[in-house]
Amino acid sequence: MAKDYELATKGVRAGQARTEFHEHSEALFLTSSFVFDNAAQAAARFTGGEPGMVYSRFTNPTVSMLQDRLAALEGAESCIATASGMSAILTAAMVHLKSGDHVVCSNAVFGATIQLFSGILARFGIETSYVSPTRVEEWEKALKKNTRLFFVETPSNPLTEISDIGALARVARKAGALLAVDNVFCTPALQRPLELGADLVIHSATKYLDGQGRVIAGAVAGPKRLVAEPMIPFLRTAGPSISPFNAWVILKGLETLALRMQAQSAAALELARWLESHQQVKRVFYPGLPSHPQHELAKRQQRGFGSVLSFEVKGARAAAWRVIDAARLMSVTANLGDVKTTIIHPASTTHGRISQQARDAAGITEGLIRIAVGLEAVGDLKDDLRRGLEAQ
């Protein structure tokens, strides 16, 4: 955009490219291919000698609008959209890593992320070491001569631990490694990792960027030399591409992103305070609470505390399942980022495929429950939880 508008304005206006029909809403281009004026233009487009659309696997107007809008929101030079959040992580890894490289990753990331690094990339000769998301000294100790990537999710899933992005960026830069930050919980509405020193920002756009649980999508944002230049050829060849329809849905979601994140963060804080005072709750994990170990860091690094919280109930798995099963309003699903509040038991679902040792290291106990607060009335959410908590 010509002017550096505020984030809410960028969410509504950035990246729009109107056709000759001057449509007000972004156009949805449901086409696999594009027609050329002549053979010479076709040849020029295929070789990259002339800019323009070629094939929707790697060039599509609707997808381009999404990429431009999200880049504007993240303060990035470029952005590529992918089929899912996991394909965004895979794309970043495949582009910037090779056999023999080493990754340092937070031990408090989404379970599928651990499976990707340890179960898939390891088969191709890429080694990963896992460390605490909050102890910078562990990242320094884990460094090797072949370390090429730091990967962190902040706030973490599900304990909402806050990593010091600036400190990790300094360690990574000194070691010649890239720092990739999964920004799914905060989105650019609450946190902009590139401004704090990160090299790459990863998104599962399935979550808050869409905001209503409708489609699967992912994205990577950052400098052109790290994103567009190396990743578009990868998209063209490997094909982890987003569909134009999904891109269009997320474009619509970005229009309300700032409002939703503000409202859901406020609701989560109110619910977290209520849970912290409940006698059946052992502990609440939410960055907006003064009791959170990284509360002050979250205040400095983020513009809000997000809508995800977790809490540990007395009575381990049996008690946690009773609370979840008693819910009548909250949706029992592992997805998050929806306007509908969701509730899940991480130890048996999102983190159920990783080892017990890995769960212990990440603090995923049997009594832990994760809630992603939506836009329902907070009083109704309290009543929904009270039913199960008081049945303990």
N, C-alpha and C positions, 0 to 999 in steps of 0.2 A: 504494500500500500504506500502511496506517495507520502502520507503523513504517518508519524508514529502514534497511531491511535491507542487508546487504552485497551486492555485485554478483552473486555466484554464486547467492545465494538469490533475488534478483530474476529471474535468468534462468530459474529453475524455477517461481516462484510468481506473479510480477507479472502483472497483467492478466487473470487467469482469472475468467471469469463463468460460473457453473454454472447449468444449467437446472433445472426442477422435478424432474428425474430424479437430480440430485446426482452427476453423473458425475465420476470422478476425473481422467481425461484430458480435455483441452479438446475440446469438441464441434466437429464439422465440419459447417457449414451449407451444403450443396450445394443452393442454391436461388437462382433469379434474382430472385424477388419475395417479398413478404410480404403476408399477408392482414390487412385492417383489420376492426375490430368493426362499423363502420358508415360511412356516407358522410361524416359530420361528422369522424370520426377520420381518414379518408383525406385529406380536405381540409386538416386541421390538420397532418398529417405532410408533405404535399407542400409546404406553404407554410413549414414550419419552426416553426410555432406550437406543435407538440407534439414532443418528442424521440421517437425510435424508428426502426425499420428501415422503409425504403421500397422500395429497389431495390438489388441487389448491386453495381451499378456504382459506388455511392458510400456505401452503408451495408450492412454485413454483420457479424453477431456474431463470426465467426471472425477476420475482418480487423480488427475493433475490438480483439480480444484481442491480436493481434500488435502493433498500433499502440501500445496501452497498455503492453505489456511492453517494447518497444524504447524508448519514451519514458522509462520508468523506468530502463532501463539507461544511457541517454545523459544522464540528469538534465534532461530536456526537459519543457516544459509540454504539448507535443503532438507528434504524429507522424502522417504519412499514408503509407500503403503504396501502391506503384505496380507496374506490370507488369514493370518491369526497372530496372536501375540507370540506364540512359540515359534512360528515361522520367521518372525521379526528377529528373535534371538538367534535362531539358526542362521539367518542371512548374515547378521553381523559377525557371527563366529566363522562361518565359511569364507567370508570375504577377508577377514583380518587375521585369521589363524591358519596354520599349516601343521603338518605332521612334525612332531618334535617340539612344538610350542607348549608353554605352560600358562595356566589360568589360575588366578586367585579369586575365589568366589565367596561371598557371604554364605554362612551355613544356615541363614534364615531367609531363604528364598522359596518361591513356589516349588512344590514337590516335583512337578514336571520339568522345571529348570534343572534340578539336580539330576534327574533321570537323563536329560539331554546331555549334560556335561559328562557325567560319570558312566552312563550306559551306552551312549551313541558316539559322542565325539572321542571317547577313550579308545574306541575300536579303530580310529583313524590316527592314533598316535598323539592325541592331545591330552595332556595330563592336567588335572584340576586339583587344587588344594582348597580346603574349606576352612574358614576362619570366622571369628566373631564379627558381626556387623558393626559393633561399637568400640572394639579395641584396635585402634590404629596400629599399635605396636605388633599385633599378630599379623597384620598385612605386611609389615616391614620384614618380620622374621620369615614369612613364607616366600619372600622373593627369591627367584632363581635367575641365573643369567639369561635363561630363555623365556622369562615371564613376559607375555605380550598383552595380557588383558586382565583388568580388574572388573568384576561384575558384582553389582550390589543392587538390592531392592530396598528403597527407603521411602516411607516406613515399611518395615518388614511384614511378611505374612506368616503367621497371624498375630504375633505379639507386638506389632507396631513399634519395633525398635528403630531408633533414628541413627543413621550413619552420618558422620561428619563428611559431607561431600568435598568440601574445600581441602580438608586434611588428606583425604584419600587421593584427591587429584594431585596434590603436591608429591605424595609418595610415588604415585604411578608415573608422573612426568619425569621425576628424577631417575626412575628405573627404565624409562623408554617404553612404558606400557600405556595402553589406552584405558580410560575409565568409562565404563558403560553403566548408566543408572536406569533401572526400571522405575519409571515414574507413574506407575499405574494407580497407586493409592491417592496421590495428590493431584495429578494432572498439572498442566501449566497454569491452571487457575490458582493453585496453592503453592506451587514450587517450580522453579525453572533451573534445572541442574546445570545447564550450559553456562549460566551466569555465575555459578559457583565453582566452575572449573572442570566439569565433566566434558568428555569428548563426544560421547554418544548418549542419546536418550532413547530408551525403548518403551514402547506402549503396547499393551493389550487393549486395543481400541474397542474390543468387545465390552469392556467395563464402562467406566465413567464417560469416555468420549462419546459413545453411543448413548448410554444413560438409561435405556429402557429394555435392555436384555433382548434385543431383536436380531442382531447379526454377529458374526465372528469376523474379527479383523485385527491387524497389528500395524505397527509403524516404527521406523527408526528415523531420528532427526539428528542433525549435526552439520558440520562443515561439508561443503561440496566434495572436498578431496577425500573425505572419509565415508560419505553417504552416496550422493548421486553418481559421482564418477566411477567408483568401483561396484556399487550395488545395482545400478540399472543394468549393466551387462549380466550380472548374476541373475537378476529377475528374468531377463530375456532368455537366458539359457536354461536355468534350473526351474523357473516357473512357479515360485511360491506366491502367486499373484492374487490380489484382491479382486473380487467381482465389482463391476461398476455399480451394481445395485447396492451392494454393501457400503461402498464408498459414499454413495448418495445419502444413505440412511445416516451415516456418521456425520456427514456434512450438516444434516439437520440437527443431530445431537449436539454438535459444537455450538450451535446458536444459543442454547440454554445452559451451556456448561458452567459459566461463572455463577449464574443464579442457583443452579442445583448444588454446586459444591459448597456455596455459602450456607444454604438452607440445611443441607444434610450434615454439614459439619456442626452447625449449631444444635441440631437435634441429637447428634451423637454425643456431644459434650453433656447435654442435659441427662441423657440416658446413662452415660458413664458415671456421672455424679450420683445418680440414684442407685445404681448397682453397687457402687463403692460403699454405700451406707447399709446395704442389705446384709443381714446376719448369716445368710446361707452362702454368701460369696466370699471366697478367701482373698481374691485379689482381682483388680481390674487393670487391664493394659490399654491405655489410651493416652496419646501424647499431650492432650489438652489438660490432663490432670496434673497438679503439682507433684503428686506421688510418682509420676512416671520418671524413670531415671534420666531420660534425655529431654525433659520438659523444656528446659532453658534453651537447648540446642534447637528444638523444634520451633520455639518462638523466634529464634534468629533466622532460621533457614527457610521456614515456611510462612505462608500468608494465612494459614488456617491449619486445623489439625486433622481434617479428613473425616470420613464417615464410618471407618472401620474400627471396631473395638473388639477386644476379647476379654473373657473373664473366666476365672477358675472357680468351680463350685466345690463345696465339701461333698465328699462321697465318690470321687473318681468317675469312671465311665458310666456306671449305673445311674448316678445322680445327673450327670450331664445329659444322658439320653432321655431321662424323665423330663427335664426342662424342655428339651427340643420336641419331644413327642407331645407335650402338653400345649405347645403353641398352636393357635388356631388362626392367627393373622399372619405371622411371619412365614415365609416360604422356606421349606427345608430343601435347600439347594446350595451347591458349592459356588455358584456364580455370585458375583458381587458387582457393585456399580450401578445397580438398578434403582429406579424410584420406588420399587417394592422392596421392603426390608427382607433380608435373607439371614438364615441361621444354619450353622453347620458344626459338626464335631470333627475338627481337623485331624486328630490322631487316627481316625478310622476312614477318612475320606481323602481330603486334599494332600495329606502327608502319610497316607496309609501304605503307599508303595515303597517308601524309603525305610531303611533299617531302623530298628529300635534305638540303636546307638546314635544314628543321625537325628532321630526325634528327640532323644535325651539332650543331645548337644544343642539343639535348636530351642529347647524348653517347651516342647509340645507334650504336655501332660494329658493323662486320660480324663481329667476333669475340666479340660479347657473347651470353651465354646466361643466361636467367632460369630459376630453379628456385623453385617453391613447395613447401616441404617439408611432407610429410604425417605420418602416424603409423607408418610402417614403421620397422624397426630401422635406426639410422643406419649401422651397419656394412654393411648390405646396400646402402644408397644409395651409400656410398663405393665399394664394389666395382663398382656399376653405372657410376659415372663413371670409375673407374680404367681400365676396359676401353677407353673411347674416348680418354682422355687419354694413355694409354701407347702408343696406336697412332699418335700424331702423328709 
